[in-house]
Amino acid sequence: MLIAFLVVSMIMRPYSIEKIEFNWSYYEKVYQDTFDFVCRFNLRGGNVKHIKWTFSLLLISILLVSMSVPLMNPTTSNIAISNPSVIKQVPTTALSYESHSYISIDGDDEFLAMAAFEEWEGDGSSGDPFVIEGYEIVDEEFLIEITNTRYNFIIQDCNLTYALAAIHLRNATSGVIQNCLIVDTYYGIVLANVTGIDVIGCHITVHPTEGTNGVYLEFSDHCSISNCIIQGQPGTDAGIYGEYCEEITLYNNTVFEFDNHGIFFGGCYDMDIIENTLYWNEGGGIGPVCGIYIVESLLLFIAQNNITENMDNGITIEETNNVTIFENHISHNWIHGVYLEDSDYCLIQNNFIEDNGEGITSGPGCGVCTYYSDYCQIIGNEFWSNILTGITLSNSDFCNIANNYLNHSWDHGMQIYQSHNVTIEENEIYNSYGLSSGGPECGIRVQESNYTSLLHNILGHNSENGITVYMSDFGEMIGNTIFDSEYDGLFVEESSGWDISYNVIYDNYGSGIVLDGLTYDNYVYYNDIGWCGEYLAVDTWGYNYWNISGVGNWYSDYNGTGTYSIFGIAEAVDYYPSMSLYCGVTTPSEYEVGTTGNTMTWNSSALNPGRYELLIDGVSQGNVTWDGGHIAADVDGLPVGEYNVTLIVYHISGHWLMNQSTLTVVDTMAPAWTVTPQDQTLDYGESLSYQLQASDPSGIASWAVNDTASFAISASGLLTNATFLSPGVYYVEITVTDIYSHSVSVTIKITVNEPAPPIDTTTLMLAIGGGGAILVIVLVVIMYKKKSS
């Protein structure tokens, strides 16, 4: 009968026999499992006579269904993914799915029975979980539903299509969902009241018209979602949505094209959101549409995510404390890059935040914006081209903004509004365009914010002012550098009680410092103000103090005498002014050629020095770091002559002053003996060759001797005899002269010894003969003694 059914099946599908690949072991397993199931069913009903007939019908159904699906391995559905350069692509492997009806398991007993019936691998323990894999399930309310169990399990490599929820887990623990393809579902995966569930490497696309969330979690703890691609459709809610969860990890997922948010969590505790890519979540959702939206939660770590082109904000944190936002790339979001509201003790650090605010219709768009969020820290971030402001604090107290780099903000680099006790330190802010209307646009604007500290910031090329302070009291502005503002370096209005000191303010097109209306009781001292517009300092109200304890300010246009008048109807005076840059004069100098330790000294000064440069006859001798005090420049090593010496001193701003003087190098000294000349002694007939050594910085011109008949000396000082020297003593005076006719002489004694006396040959022979006789006698005596013995 089985052969007949196979023939019928082949007739129904016009495949050649070569194309049909039967897995006989699979059919044998199905045959046996089905037979056992039918027997149990009919035996329980007491209907034994129908066993064979029922089994035959079931087997026919199995064969017909199996032949109605493709016999070759199908490929997974191709989901259209836009912008592949942004997406983390997850490769798919063609799988052979087994068509299966929906799976519903409620309770441990049912899980155990189902596992036995389906012959799933594993025993449900932590070391050997049940494995549900390779199924294709279509068109049910829940395609795989597991509830009320504590067994361990894995759901993997399943193709789940069109359902209310592809996978629904409730009151379950210790499960893994991995590498599943989920298409056209209202909810891709629902995790409710679960613990220890990990979703890994799934590809989820929600229904194009009725889809809601890719993954939905509620009351779930110790769960993770990683390496998934989750795609939304118009009208969908959030890619990953969670409520009232604890210890959740979202890692390396790509979530895009949802109408509300890429990721939303509310009422949660202790979450890590790391290395995800979130983009094109830009529908018409209610409230801010964000890459990440967290509300009423506590303790989050959001790090190394790529969040771009979301409708409203890249990241929104609302009523959530203790959030760390670290090393994310946040760009091209329509309003803010990061928005905090009613969220305290948050840290925003080392993020790259650019081009946010392009889609705003009202209100500021910012790289980072806080609203009623206290004790926040914004540290070490880089901001580029945010519209309108790089950083805005609104009603946020006790915040710290430090070590950030901000460039090309369209309005302000930073705006501090109704935020008290804020510290802004060691930031760099450049090129704030000032394109908004209403009020001066600045590198930093402080408005209605008391006890603000502006410390050691650098602000350059900003429009309109470098720093504006408005209706803000009791602050400090210390050690800032402000330059090249289109209006004023520092503008203060309706503010009092500020300490403004140790700032360097230069090259601003307006004034350096302006204290405008209703600004009083401010202390302005130890500032270096230079090279600005018509006036370096302006005070229009009065009752401000432009010096303290004998120290005033440094001005580039101060002439060095008397007090310094501050422009304005207040007629304020700095009683202890100084010059921003002074290059003292020096008198002409002279030194002896060849000597060392020669310097030229200028009594120059600068509060904020740059360097100095020395030029001799227009040739630079190099740049030297300058400490701002008097200068003693080394001028050693020059040959005799007169030189034009120029000193140029530079302010830290690049401005400079110069002084010219003359230097004369002279040669008034005679040559010196390098080796002191010594007396010489010669044997009779021996030639003289004696090298004398002398030196002179200007050079040796000549050598001479007084006795030219007997001696000669070369141009290099080699003394020789000019003729045969007879025995005796010669006194020779040697003179060496430099090129300026300065000479030195020395007299040495040259002694020529007498020749040796002649030898008498007769006497020599007698001496030799006597000696020979003695030698013979000695030999005879020796021989006699040997013979006697």
CORKATA-V181922 format. One record per residue. PHI is phi as a letter, one per 20 degrees, with the letter a starting at -180 (none if undefined). OMEGA is omega as a letter, one per 40 degrees, with the letter a starting at -180 (none if undefined). D_LAST is the distance of its C-alpha to the last C-alpha in Angstrom with 2 decimals. Layout:
PHI&OMEGA&D_LAST / PHI&OMEGA&D_LAST
//
This chain:
none&i&148.73 / f&i&145.48 / f&i&145.15 / f&a&148.70 / f&i&147.97 / f&i&144.90 / f&i&146.99 / f&a&149.59 / f&a&146.95 / f&i&145.53 / f&a&149.01 / f&i&149.52 / d&a&146.31 / f&i&145.89 / e&i&142.10 / f&a&140.60 / f&a&138.81 / f&a&135.47 / e&a&136.01 / e&a&136.82 / d&a&133.84 / e&i&134.86 / e&a&132.66 / f&i&133.76 / f&i&131.74 / f&a&133.56 / f&i&136.97 / f&i&136.11 / f&i&135.21 / f&i&138.47 / g&a&140.40 / f&a&138.99 / f&a&139.29 / f&i&142.84 / g&a&143.85 / f&a&142.51 / f&a&144.30 / f&i&147.63 / f&a&147.38 / f&a&146.81 / f&a&149.64 / f&i&152.23 / f&i&151.24 / f&a&151.78 / e&i&155.22 / m&a&156.01 / d&a&156.64 / f&a&154.47 / f&a&156.57 / e&a&155.81 / f&a&152.04 / f&a&151.60 / f&i&154.16 / f&i&152.70 / f&a&149.18 / f&i&150.27 / f&i&151.91 / f&a&148.82 / f&i&146.55 / g&a&148.84 / f&a&148.68 / f&a&144.91 / f&a&144.55 / f&i&147.11 / f&a&145.53 / f&a&142.06 / e&a&143.26 / e&i&145.10 / e&a&141.90 / g&i&139.38 / e&i&137.14 / e&a&134.38 / f&i&132.36 / f&i&134.37 / e&i&132.74 / f&a&133.26 / f&i&135.83 / e&i&134.77 / e&a&135.40 / f&i&135.78 / d&i&133.20 / e&i&133.43 / l&a&130.66 / f&i&127.77 / f&a&125.25 / e&a&126.17 / f&i&126.52 / e&a&123.66 / f&i&124.44 / d&a&124.23 / f&i&123.77 / d&i&126.25 / d&i&125.61 / f&a&128.42 / d&i&129.35 / e&a&131.62 / e&i&133.98 / e&i&136.08 / f&a&139.65 / b&i&140.57 / f&a&143.42 / f&a&142.87 / d&i&140.72 / c&a&142.02 / c&i&140.16 / c&i&141.37 / n&a&139.34 / f&a&136.34 / f&a&138.31 / f&i&139.78 / f&a&136.39 / f&a&134.90 / f&a&137.80 / f&i&137.74 / f&i&133.98 / f&a&134.43 / f&a&137.34 / e&a&135.64 / l&i&132.35 / f&i&130.50 / f&i&126.79 / n&i&125.48 / c&i&126.69 / n&i&127.47 / e&a&124.45 / f&i&122.16 / e&a&119.48 / b&a&121.92 / f&i&125.00 / f&a&128.04 / d&i&127.83 / d&a&131.04 / b&i&130.26 / m&a&131.45 / e&i&135.17 / d&a&137.73 / c&a&140.61 / c&i&143.54 / m&i&146.65 / b&i&146.93 / f&i&147.24 / c&a&143.71 / f&i&141.58 / c&a&138.96 / c&i&139.98 / c&a&137.88 / c&i&139.11 / l&i&138.46 / c&i&135.20 / d&i&131.73 / f&i&130.19 / e&a&127.40 / b&i&128.27 / c&i&127.41 / d&a&130.01 / b&i&128.34 / l&i&129.01 / d&i&132.77 / d&a&135.35 / c&a&138.11 / c&i&141.11 / l&i&144.29 / b&i&144.86 / f&i&145.67 / b&i&142.05 / f&i&139.56 / c&a&137.58 / c&i&139.03 / d&i&136.92 / c&i&138.45 / l&i&137.00 / c&a&133.94 / c&i&130.22 / l&i&126.91 / c&i&128.02 / c&i&126.62 / d&a&128.75 / b&i&126.66 / l&i&127.00 / e&i&130.77 / d&a&133.09 / c&a&136.18 / c&i&138.97 / l&i&142.43 / d&i&142.59 / f&i&144.29 / c&i&141.25 / f&a&138.05 / c&i&136.54 / d&i&138.12 / d&a&135.95 / c&i&138.04 / l&a&136.75 / d&i&133.54 / c&i&129.95 / m&i&126.73 / d&i&128.21 / d&i&126.04 / d&a&127.62 / c&i&125.02 / m&i&125.24 / e&i&129.01 / d&a&131.14 / c&i&134.50 / c&a&137.49 / f&a&140.62 / f&a&144.16 / f&a&145.37 / d&a&148.61 / c&a&148.32 / f&a&144.61 / c&a&143.50 / c&i&139.84 / f&i&136.83 / c&i&135.45 / d&i&137.50 / c&i&136.06 / b&i&137.80 / l&a&136.62 / c&a&133.37 / c&i&129.89 / l&a&126.28 / d&i&127.30 / b&i&125.71 / c&a&126.83 / b&i&124.09 / l&a&123.59 / d&i&127.32 / d&a&129.53 / c&a&132.95 / d&i&135.63 / e&i&138.98 / b&i&142.30 / g&i&145.11 / n&a&146.72 / e&a&143.76 / e&a&142.46 / c&i&138.71 / f&i&135.83 / c&a&134.39 / c&a&136.79 / b&i&136.04 / c&i&137.75 / l&a&136.62 / d&i&133.22 / c&i&129.84 / l&i&126.27 / d&i&127.09 / c&i&124.54 / d&a&125.60 / c&i&122.66 / l&i&122.38 / e&i&126.05 / d&a&128.10 / c&a&131.65 / b&i&134.15 / m&i&137.81 / e&a&139.42 / f&a&142.40 / d&a&141.29 / c&i&137.61 / f&i&134.47 / c&i&133.54 / c&i&135.84 / c&i&135.18 / c&i&137.26 / m&a&136.84 / d&a&133.28 / c&i&130.08 / m&i&126.42 / c&i&126.33 / c&i&123.60 / c&a&124.78 / c&i&121.72 / l&i&121.10 / e&i&124.68 / d&a&126.46 / c&a&130.03 / b&i&132.24 / l&i&135.76 / e&a&137.40 / b&i&140.22 / e&a&143.62 / d&a&146.51 / f&i&145.53 / e&a&146.90 / m&a&144.74 / f&i&141.43 / e&a&140.07 / c&i&136.32 / f&i&133.14 / c&i&132.48 / c&a&135.14 / c&a&134.34 / c&i&136.97 / l&a&137.13 / c&a&133.65 / b&i&130.45 / m&i&126.73 / c&i&126.11 / c&a&123.05 / d&a&124.01 / c&i&120.95 / l&i&119.88 / e&i&123.31 / d&a&124.74 / c&a&128.31 / b&i&130.29 / l&i&133.84 / e&a&135.77 / g&a&139.31 / d&a&138.91 / d&i&135.61 / f&i&132.21 / c&i&131.76 / d&i&134.46 / d&a&133.61 / c&i&136.67 / l&a&136.86 / c&a&133.34 / d&i&130.58 / l&i&126.79 / d&i&126.44 / d&i&123.24 / d&a&123.72 / c&i&120.25 / l&i&118.89 / e&i&122.11 / d&a&123.25 / c&a&126.90 / b&i&128.77 / l&i&132.19 / e&a&134.22 / f&i&137.68 / d&a&137.77 / d&i&134.67 / f&i&131.19 / c&i&130.97 / c&i&133.95 / d&i&133.77 / c&i&136.93 / l&a&137.14 / c&a&133.54 / d&i&131.08 / l&i&127.30 / e&i&126.66 / d&i&123.46 / d&a&123.62 / c&i&120.07 / l&i&118.15 / e&i&121.11 / d&a&121.90 / c&a&125.61 / b&i&127.30 / l&i&130.68 / e&i&132.81 / o&a&136.43 / f&a&137.63 / d&a&140.73 / f&i&142.02 / d&i&145.68 / b&i&145.69 / m&a&143.31 / f&i&139.63 / d&a&137.33 / c&i&133.79 / f&i&130.28 / c&i&130.43 / c&i&133.58 / d&a&133.99 / b&a&137.31 / l&i&137.51 / c&a&133.93 / e&i&131.90 / l&i&128.18 / e&i&127.23 / c&i&123.99 / c&a&123.78 / c&i&120.11 / m&i&117.92 / e&i&120.58 / c&a&121.10 / d&i&124.67 / c&i&125.91 / l&i&129.44 / e&a&131.45 / d&e&135.18 / d&a&136.12 / c&i&133.47 / f&a&129.88 / c&i&130.20 / c&i&133.41 / d&i&133.64 / c&i&137.18 / l&a&138.00 / c&a&134.46 / d&i&132.82 / l&i&129.22 / e&i&127.72 / c&i&124.40 / d&a&123.93 / b&i&120.34 / l&i&117.88 / e&i&120.42 / d&a&120.62 / c&a&124.18 / b&i&125.12 / l&i&128.41 / f&a&130.80 / f&i&134.32 / c&i&135.60 / d&i&133.26 / f&i&129.65 / c&i&130.50 / c&i&133.77 / d&a&133.97 / c&i&137.55 / l&i&138.80 / c&a&135.36 / d&i&133.93 / l&i&130.43 / e&i&128.83 / d&i&125.31 / c&a&124.49 / b&i&120.88 / l&i&118.28 / e&i&120.51 / d&a&120.64 / c&a&124.14 / c&i&124.88 / l&i&127.84 / f&a&130.71 / f&a&133.53 / m&a&136.47 / e&i&138.99 / e&i&141.16 / d&i&144.21 / n&i&144.93 / n&a&142.50 / f&i&139.23 / e&a&136.67 / b&i&133.14 / f&i&129.57 / c&i&130.44 / c&i&133.98 / d&a&134.51 / c&i&138.15 / l&a&139.70 / c&a&136.34 / e&i&135.19 / l&i&131.70 / e&i&130.03 / d&i&126.39 / d&a&125.28 / c&i&121.54 / l&i&119.03 / e&i&120.96 / d&a&120.73 / c&a&124.04 / c&i&124.30 / m&a&126.90 / e&i&129.65 / c&e&133.38 / d&i&135.15 / d&i&133.17 / f&i&129.64 / c&i&130.82 / d&i&134.41 / d&a&135.31 / c&i&138.99 / l&a&140.75 / c&a&137.50 / d&i&136.39 / l&i&133.34 / d&i&130.66 / c&i&127.34 / c&a&126.05 / c&i&122.44 / m&i&119.64 / e&i&121.53 / d&a&121.05 / c&a&124.33 / b&i&124.55 / l&i&126.71 / e&a&129.82 / f&i&132.96 / d&a&134.83 / d&i&133.23 / f&i&129.83 / c&i&131.25 / c&a&134.96 / c&a&136.28 / c&i&139.97 / l&a&141.86 / c&a&138.67 / b&i&137.30 / m&a&134.40 / e&i&131.62 / d&a&128.14 / d&a&127.28 / b&i&123.81 / l&i&120.48 / e&i&122.07 / d&a&121.17 / c&a&124.33 / b&i&124.36 / l&i&125.90 / e&a&129.09 / f&i&132.14 / e&i&134.32 / e&i&133.15 / f&i&129.98 / c&i&131.63 / c&i&135.38 / d&a&136.99 / e&a&140.56 / g&i&143.79 / l&i&143.84 / d&a&140.08 / b&i&139.06 / l&i&136.61 / d&i&133.64 / d&a&130.34 / c&a&128.81 / b&i&125.47 / l&i&121.93 / e&i&123.13 / d&a&121.89 / c&a&124.96 / b&i&124.74 / l&i&126.00 / e&a&129.10 / f&a&132.69 / f&a&134.89 / c&i&134.06 / f&a&130.87 / c&a&132.63 / c&i&136.28 / c&a&138.13 / e&a&141.86 / d&i&142.71 / o&a&140.67 / m&i&139.37 / d&a&135.97 / d&a&132.78 / e&i&130.56 / a&a&127.84 / b&i&126.52 / l&i&124.48 / n&i&123.83 / c&i&122.77 / d&a&125.00 / c&i&124.42 / d&a&122.54 / c&a&124.72 / f&a&123.80 / d&i&126.65 / f&a&126.04 / e&i&125.27 / n&i&123.23 / c&i&125.77 / m&i&128.50 / e&a&129.92 / c&a&130.70 / e&i&134.27 / e&a&134.96 / f&i&137.71 / p&a&140.93 / f&i&144.02 / f&a&142.07 / l&i&140.28 / f&a&137.16 / c&i&134.16 / e&a&130.43 / e&a&129.38 / c&a&125.62 / f&i&125.04 / c&i&121.85 / e&i&120.97 / f&a&119.89 / b&i&117.51 / c&i&116.46 / d&a&114.13 / f&i&113.34 / e&i&112.74 / c&i&109.57 / f&i&109.13 / g&a&107.29 / c&i&103.56 / b&i&100.68 / b&a&96.92 / f&a&93.89 / g&i&92.43 / n&i&89.18 / e&a&89.82 / c&i&90.28 / m&a&92.57 / e&i&95.70 / c&i&98.87 / d&a&102.61 / d&i&104.72 / c&i&108.23 / e&a&110.18 / e&i&111.57 / b&i&112.91 / b&i&114.33 / f&i&115.28 / c&a&114.48 / f&i&111.93 / d&a&110.69 / b&i&107.99 / c&a&107.41 / c&i&106.38 / d&i&104.94 / d&i&105.65 / d&a&104.04 / l&i&106.00 / n&a&107.70 / d&a&104.51 / f&i&104.13 / e&i&100.97 / o&i&101.68 / e&a&103.72 / c&i&102.63 / f&a&104.01 / d&i&106.03 / e&i&106.56 / n&i&109.76 / e&a&108.35 / f&a&107.28 / d&i&105.10 / d&a&101.94 / e&i&100.99 / f&i&97.54 / c&i&97.81 / f&i&94.15 / n&a&92.49 / e&i&95.17 / f&i&94.57 / g&i&96.36 / r&i&100.07 / d&a&103.37 / c&i&104.31 / e&a&107.45 / d&a&106.55 / c&i&108.98 / d&i&108.86 / d&i&110.98 / d&a&111.47 / d&i&112.96 / e&i&115.10 / g&i&114.63 / f&a&117.87 / o&i&116.35 / f&a&118.29 / b&i&116.31 / c&a&116.34 / b&i&114.25 / b&i&113.18 / d&i&111.81 / b&i&109.72 / d&i&107.28 / c&i&103.56 / d&i&101.75 / d&a&98.03 / d&i&96.80 / c&i&93.61 / d&a&93.34 / d&i&89.60 / f&i&86.95 / f&i&84.01 / d&i&81.11 / f&i&77.43 / f&i&75.85 / c&a&72.40 / f&a&72.31 / f&a&71.23 / d&i&67.81 / f&a&66.41 / c&i&64.24 / c&a&61.17 / c&i&60.29 / f&i&57.47 / g&i&58.58 / n&a&60.17 / f&i&60.26 / e&i&63.63 / e&i&65.59 / b&a&66.76 / c&a&67.96 / e&i&70.42 / e&a&72.85 / c&i&74.78 / b&a&78.27 / c&i&81.18 / b&a&84.94 / g&a&87.49 / e&i&89.63 / o&i&86.81 / e&i&84.82 / e&a&86.79 / b&i&84.35 / c&i&81.11 / b&i&80.88 / c&a&78.52 / e&a&79.58 / d&a&77.23 / f&i&78.22 / f&a&76.76 / d&a&73.18 / c&i&73.53 / c&i&75.44 / c&a&76.17 / e&i&77.43 / f&i&80.32 / e&i&77.86 / n&i&76.08 / e&a&72.99 / e&i&72.01 / c&i&70.34 / e&a&69.88 / e&i&72.64 / b&i&70.68 / f&a&67.22 / e&i&66.38 / f&i&65.11 / g&i&62.72 / q&a&64.63 / d&i&66.58 / d&i&69.60 / d&a&72.15 / d&i&73.89 / e&a&77.03 / d&a&77.55 / c&i&80.99 / d&a&81.99 / c&i&85.70 / e&a&87.62 / f&i&90.71 / d&i&92.98 / m&i&91.30 / e&a&89.56 / c&i&86.14 / c&a&83.08 / c&i&80.59 / b&i&77.10 / d&i&74.91 / d&i&71.20 / d&i&68.57 / d&a&66.56 / d&i&63.58 / d&a&61.97 / f&i&58.55 / f&i&57.64 / f&a&55.55 / f&a&51.73 / f&a&50.98 / f&a&49.80 / e&i&46.06 / e&a&45.05 / f&i&43.03 / f&i&41.81 / g&a&40.27 / f&a&38.71 / f&i&37.09 / g&a&35.73 / f&i&34.28 / f&a&32.65 / f&i&31.33 / g&i&29.82 / f&a&28.16 / f&i&26.67 / f&i&25.19 / f&a&23.48 / f&i&22.03 / f&a&20.60 / g&a&18.92 / f&a&17.25 / f&i&15.92 / f&a&14.54 / f&a&12.63 / f&a&11.08 / f&i&10.14 / f&a&8.69 / f&i&6.33 / f&a&5.31 / f&a&5.40 / f&a&3.75 / f&none&0.00
//
